[in-house]
Amino acid sequence: MSEGIEPISPPLPKRDAPSRKRALWGAGLGLGMLVAGVVLVVSFVRPTRSTPPERDLAEEAREDLERRNYRPLSGPLEALLTAPGYKPVPTQAHALLGQPAPDFTLAAVDGESWSLSQALKEGPVVLVFYYGYHCDHCVSQLFGLHEDVEKFRELGAKVVAVSADAPELTRERFQKYGPFAFPVLSDPDNRVAAKYGTYALSKKAGEAGDLMHGTFVIDRRGRVVWTNRGDGPFVENRTLLMEVYRSEGRASKP
């Protein structure tokens, strides 16, 4: 080959019409598979809605106690009862104050019957009405009483809690969060709560009645000596101890 003369490449063979169609069809098929693959990958990596974490009512109840400045009672019982600097929470006015406490018999978590009149034969009773084991503040008072129950036992007093929860529901909660160290009773129609003024029927048909938290100190003679009702639980257990102590005639009221 002479210098300076570039080789001429042979012309590419022309594709016939069917070949071009096959090439276009193949390119379209490849593109379609690529798009389908992208869609499939996106469908796999698409974020799914996460299931909300299960509530821990026990932890929520403890947090509620913290917000209410509850602290477990510590130190000797006598020091708690006689310290001059402590001012107990005064009783609220109530139709039952100074009157005989309405007697009742209700089912406990274990299915056994619990009677107020029978319990009073052994000493004073601290009676608590709560909304039910379905929200944090509804049961926070019970968690606080559980922490301090030994102080009440030292005084010979019993603690008992009442709500409309069925025993089966409370048993489920106990299995999950642990039991309380005192009876928890079922008042399915809130009939006992109504007698103590912590439940009122709705004036409108079909609507639920109005519930209140309620705490009552009942002396061994069956007389209501101290009461507290409200939208929130009562967590000042030292006051309850002092009222039990006074009801036993061991201290005079100021």
Disulfide bonds with the S-S distance in Angstrom:
Cys135-Cys138 1.84
